[in-house]
Amino acid sequence: MGKKKGNLVVGQSGGPTAVINNSLVGVIHEALTQRAIDGVYGMLHGIAGVIHEEFVDLRCESAETLELLRNTPASALGTVRYKVTDKDYERLLQTLIKYDVRYFFYIGGNDSMDTTHKIHKLAVDRGYELHAIGVPKTVDNDLACTDHCPGFGSAARFVAAAVRNTGYDTRAMGDSGPIKFVEIMGRNAGWLTGATILGKDTPDGGPHLIYLPERGITEKQIVADVKRCLDDYGFCVAAISEGARDTKGKEFGKSGPAEKDAFGHERKGGGIDYLAALIKEELGITARIDKPGYLQRSFGETISLVDREEAYQAGRSAVRAALAGESGKMVTFERQPGSHYAIEMGLAQLSKVANVEHKVPAEYINEAGNGVTEAFIEYVRPLIGAPLAPYGRLACNLVVKH
């Protein structure tokens, strides 16, 4: 199969990223070069746009608009968090048939890959030729079968800069506020929390402590870790995953059933407040708290140029794969061996990606469970693009202990 004449539809789903529109533009640009593709349509607010037959003609967008989109964060077509039902899938397929859609692209994370997989399977079962391809997207970096995910590099750049800068602020506060806890996104995977290490620009600078959900840690150790940092440096900056948990697997601060989203995923929160209260109780010092929240995924000013280009190429690669006859696949990044960072685009079966979480492996977490290893740093460093702009050593030297 392949090169069946028909229309294309593309959508964006789940939490937006700073570069998700690059994947959209990549799909559009590649589609416009293909004779087998007639209409190029965007589904408004993800899969809900197909259910409600709400489409926008992307061929009408100017080259200038598409170029502006490449530096615009969030989802230009709108996004959605909607659990598709069995009844919905039948309606989805009928709508795709009605509009002669032969090429279906969904830009999203784990749940979006599951939706794409099920649409692909249903089309095969009904004998309708449809080429359904998933385009990866997530700041959590937790999709299986790919070296990393578009959106992660830019979010990593943001959290690295944010934690570094709040570290300078914390150092300056002295005894008035020597402890800073920063809560970083990551439901069950600590990739983004670990990436804060790239902001550490001096041996005694923050982050001093990094706690990932993959490695449980006791309250006793956290208190000891913070006290050691205060003794050694005079201040302490800790990056803490929103899913941080104790050695029994219980999230800090969790008591009773947690609120869940449409897909049944627990909404995290509260752990950092719990740990700040713990430090106050044990050390008698108030820990200040930062919760960047959605800023982590939507800050266009810290877009990684590597991330930007890879997201764009993922979109183009998806269209080429569909035109080559592929379906039921997700675009992947395959890191190439060698001293210089390089990737090649690949494909993975959606059945091996859908609802599977890729977590930080043990070899990327230090033995104490309060930081990351050099192997992790080597993995993540090229993804944020150019190094963060350096600050002068003077700022550190001006603040001295008497």
C-alpha positions in Angstrom: 0.0 0.0 0.0 0.9 3.7 0.0 0.3 6.8 -2.1 -3.4 6.3 -2.0 -5.0 9.5 -3.2 -6.9 11.2 -0.4 -6.9 13.8 2.3 -4.7 14.2 5.4 -5.7 15.2 8.9 -3.3 16.1 11.7 -4.0 16.9 15.4 -2.2 17.8 18.6 -3.1 16.2 21.9 -2.1 16.2 25.6 0.0 18.7 27.3 1.5 21.2 24.8 5.3 21.8 24.5 7.4 24.7 23.4 8.1 23.0 20.1 5.0 21.0 19.3 4.0 23.4 16.5 7.2 22.5 14.7 6.0 18.9 14.3 2.7 20.4 12.9 4.5 22.6 10.5 6.7 19.6 9.5 3.7 17.6 8.6 2.2 20.5 6.6 5.4 21.3 4.7 5.9 17.7 3.7 2.3 17.2 2.8 2.3 20.1 0.5 5.1 18.4 -1.6 3.1 15.2 -2.0 0.8 14.7 -5.0 -1.0 11.8 -3.4 -2.3 14.2 -0.7 -5.3 16.4 -1.7 -6.6 18.3 1.3 -4.5 19.0 4.4 -6.7 19.5 7.4 -6.1 20.1 11.1 -8.4 18.6 13.7 -9.4 21.2 16.3 -8.7 20.2 19.9 -7.2 16.9 19.0 -9.4 13.8 18.5 -12.5 15.8 19.6 -12.2 17.7 16.3 -12.7 14.5 14.4 -15.6 13.4 16.6 -17.4 16.7 16.2 -16.2 17.2 12.6 -14.4 20.4 13.3 -11.5 20.9 10.9 -9.4 23.7 9.6 -8.0 23.9 6.1 -4.2 24.1 6.6 -3.5 24.8 2.9 -4.9 28.3 3.5 -2.2 29.2 6.0 0.6 31.5 4.6 4.2 30.6 4.6 4.8 33.5 7.0 2.3 32.1 9.5 3.8 28.7 9.4 7.3 30.2 10.0 6.0 32.1 13.0 4.5 28.9 14.4 7.9 27.4 14.5 8.8 29.7 17.4 5.4 29.7 19.0 4.8 27.4 22.1 1.6 25.6 22.9 -0.7 23.8 20.4 -1.8 25.9 17.5 -4.7 23.6 16.7 -5.8 23.3 20.3 -5.4 20.2 22.5 -7.5 17.9 24.4 -7.5 15.3 27.2 -10.3 13.0 26.3 -10.6 9.2 26.8 -11.9 7.8 23.6 -14.7 5.2 24.1 -15.4 2.1 21.9 -18.4 3.9 20.5 -16.3 6.9 19.7 -13.9 4.8 17.6 -16.6 3.7 15.3 -17.7 7.3 14.8 -14.1 8.3 14.3 -13.6 5.9 11.5 -16.9 6.8 9.8 -15.9 10.5 9.9 -12.5 9.7 8.3 -14.2 7.7 5.6 -16.8 10.5 5.1 -14.0 13.0 4.4 -11.9 10.6 2.5 -9.0 10.8 5.0 -6.3 8.4 4.0 -3.5 9.9 6.1 -3.9 10.4 9.9 -1.2 12.0 12.1 -1.5 12.5 15.8 1.1 14.5 17.7 1.1 13.5 21.4 2.3 11.3 24.2 1.5 7.9 25.6 -2.3 8.1 25.4 -2.2 9.7 22.0 -0.2 6.8 20.7 -2.8 4.4 22.1 -5.5 6.3 20.3 -3.6 6.2 17.0 -2.9 2.5 17.4 -6.6 1.7 17.9 -7.7 3.8 14.9 -5.1 2.0 12.8 -6.4 -1.4 14.0 -10.0 -0.5 13.4 -9.2 0.7 9.9 -7.4 -2.6 9.1 -10.3 -4.6 10.5 -12.8 -2.7 8.4 -10.7 -3.0 5.3 -10.3 0.8 4.9 -6.9 1.9 3.7 -5.7 4.5 6.2 -2.1 5.3 7.1 -2.0 6.3 10.8 1.3 7.5 12.2 2.1 8.8 15.7 4.4 11.8 16.1 6.0 11.8 19.6 5.7 14.7 22.0 6.2 15.0 25.7 8.2 17.0 28.1 8.3 14.0 30.4 10.5 12.1 27.9 8.8 8.9 28.8 7.8 7.4 25.5 9.2 3.9 24.8 11.2 2.9 21.7 12.8 6.3 21.1 16.0 7.8 22.4 14.1 10.9 23.5 11.0 12.9 22.7 10.4 16.3 21.1 9.5 18.9 23.7 11.8 17.4 26.3 15.0 19.3 25.3 13.3 22.7 25.5 11.7 21.9 28.9 15.0 20.6 30.1 16.7 23.9 29.0 14.0 25.8 31.0 14.3 23.9 34.2 18.1 24.0 34.1 18.1 27.8 33.7 15.3 28.2 36.3 17.0 26.1 39.0 20.4 27.7 38.3 19.0 31.2 38.6 16.9 30.5 41.8 20.1 29.0 43.1 21.8 32.4 42.8 18.8 33.9 44.5 19.0 31.4 47.4 22.7 31.9 47.9 22.1 35.7 48.1 19.4 35.2 50.7 21.8 33.9 53.3 20.3 33.0 56.6 17.0 34.7 55.6 16.2 31.8 53.2 19.0 29.3 52.7 16.9 26.4 51.4 15.0 26.3 48.1 12.9 23.3 46.9 11.8 23.4 43.2 9.1 21.0 42.1 9.6 19.7 38.6 7.1 17.9 36.3 7.3 14.2 35.9 4.5 11.9 37.0 6.5 8.7 37.2 9.6 9.5 35.2 12.3 11.8 36.4 14.0 12.8 33.2 13.1 16.5 33.5 14.0 16.7 37.1 17.4 15.1 36.4 18.0 17.7 33.6 18.2 20.5 36.2 21.8 19.3 36.7 22.8 21.1 33.4 22.3 24.4 35.3 25.0 23.6 37.8 27.8 26.0 36.7 30.0 26.0 39.8 31.1 23.1 42.1 29.2 24.6 45.0 26.2 25.8 43.0 22.8 24.3 42.8 21.1 22.0 42.3 22.8 20.3 45.2 20.1 17.6 45.5 18.0 15.9 42.8 15.2 13.5 43.8 13.6 11.3 41.1 10.5 9.1 41.4 12.4 6.1 40.1 14.4 5.9 43.3 12.7 6.0 46.7 14.3 7.8 49.5 13.7 8.1 53.2 12.6 11.3 55.0 15.6 10.8 57.3 18.0 10.9 54.4 16.4 14.0 52.9 16.8 15.9 56.2 20.5 14.7 56.4 21.1 15.7 52.8 19.8 19.2 53.3 21.8 19.6 56.5 25.0 18.5 54.9 24.5 21.0 52.1 23.9 23.8 54.6 27.1 22.8 56.4 29.1 22.6 53.3 27.8 25.5 51.2 25.7 27.6 53.5 22.6 27.1 51.3 20.8 24.2 49.6 18.8 24.0 46.4 16.9 20.8 45.7 15.1 19.8 42.5 12.3 17.4 43.4 10.1 15.5 41.1 6.3 16.0 41.5 6.2 12.2 41.8 9.0 11.8 44.4 8.3 9.0 46.8 9.7 7.1 49.8 11.4 3.7 49.8 8.0 2.0 50.0 6.8 3.6 46.9 4.4 6.1 48.5 4.5 9.7 47.2 5.4 12.3 49.8 2.4 14.1 51.2 -0.1 11.7 49.7 -3.0 10.9 52.0 -6.2 9.3 50.6 -7.3 8.9 47.0 -5.6 11.3 44.5 -7.5 13.2 41.9 -7.3 11.6 38.5 -7.4 12.9 34.9 -9.5 11.5 32.1 -7.1 8.7 31.5 -7.0 7.6 35.1 -3.5 9.1 35.8 -3.1 10.5 39.2 -2.6 14.3 39.4 0.5 14.8 41.5 1.1 17.6 43.9 1.7 18.4 47.5 4.9 16.4 48.0 7.1 19.5 48.0 5.0 21.2 50.6 5.2 18.1 52.8 9.0 18.0 52.5 9.3 21.7 53.3 7.2 21.1 56.5 9.5 18.2 57.3 12.6 20.4 57.1 10.9 23.1 59.2 10.1 20.5 61.9 13.5 18.8 61.9 15.9 21.7 61.2 13.9 24.7 62.3 14.5 26.4 59.0 11.8 27.5 56.5 12.4 26.0 53.1 11.2 28.3 50.3 9.3 26.7 47.4 9.1 27.3 43.7 6.5 25.5 41.5 7.2 26.5 37.9 4.2 24.3 36.8 3.1 24.7 33.2 5.9 27.3 32.6 8.1 24.3 32.2 6.4 23.2 28.9 5.4 26.6 27.5 8.4 28.9 27.6 9.2 29.9 24.0 12.2 32.0 25.1 14.1 28.9 26.1 13.4 26.7 23.1 16.3 24.4 22.3 17.3 24.8 18.7 18.1 21.1 18.6 14.7 20.2 19.9 13.0 22.7 17.5 14.6 21.1 14.5 14.1 17.5 15.6 10.4 18.2 16.3 10.1 19.6 12.8 11.8 16.7 11.1 9.7 14.3 13.1 6.6 15.8 11.4 8.1 15.5 7.9 9.4 12.0 8.6 5.9 10.9 9.6 4.4 12.0 6.3 7.2 10.3 4.3 6.6 7.1 6.2 2.8 7.2 5.5 3.4 7.8 1.8 5.8 4.8 1.8 2.9 2.6 3.0 3.6 2.5 6.8 0.8 2.6 9.3 0.4 1.8 13.0 3.9 3.2 13.7 5.4 6.1 15.7 8.4 8.1 14.5 11.5 7.5 16.7 14.9 9.1 17.3 17.8 6.7 17.1 21.0 8.2 18.5 24.1 7.4 16.5 27.4 6.2 17.9 30.4 8.5 17.9 31.8 11.5 19.6 29.4 14.0 18.0 25.7 14.0 18.7 23.5 12.8 15.8 20.2 11.0 15.3 18.5 9.2 12.6 14.7 8.9 12.2 13.2 5.5 12.7 9.8 3.8 13.3 8.4 1.7 16.1 5.2 -0.3 16.3 2.6 1.7 18.2 1.6 -1.5 20.0 5.0 -1.4 21.7 4.7 2.3 22.6 1.1 2.8 23.7 0.7 3.1 27.4 4.3 2.1 28.1 6.5 4.4 30.2 10.2 4.8 29.7 11.7 5.6 33.0 15.2 6.8 34.0 17.4 3.7 34.2 19.3 2.8 37.4 22.7 3.6 35.9 21.6 7.3 35.5 20.9 7.8 39.2 23.7 8.1 41.7 24.3 5.6 44.4 22.9 7.8 47.2 19.7 8.4 45.2 20.0 12.2 45.5 21.5 13.0 42.2 22.4 11.8 38.7 25.5 10.3 37.1 27.8 11.5 34.4 26.2 9.1 32.0 22.9 10.9 32.5 24.6 14.3 31.9 26.2 12.9 28.7 22.8 11.7 27.5 20.9 14.9 28.2 23.4 17.7 27.5 23.1 17.8 23.6 19.3 17.9 23.8 19.2 21.4 25.2 21.1 22.9 22.3 23.8 25.5 23.0 25.0 25.7 26.7 23.3 28.2 28.9 24.8 31.7 28.9 27.5 31.7 31.6 27.4 33.9 34.6 30.5 35.6 36.1 32.2 34.0 39.0 32.1 37.4 40.7 28.5 36.9 41.8 29.6 33.8 43.8 32.7 35.4 45.2 30.9 38.5 46.5 28.9 36.4 48.9 31.3 35.1 51.5 30.9 33.5 54.9 32.3 35.3 57.9 
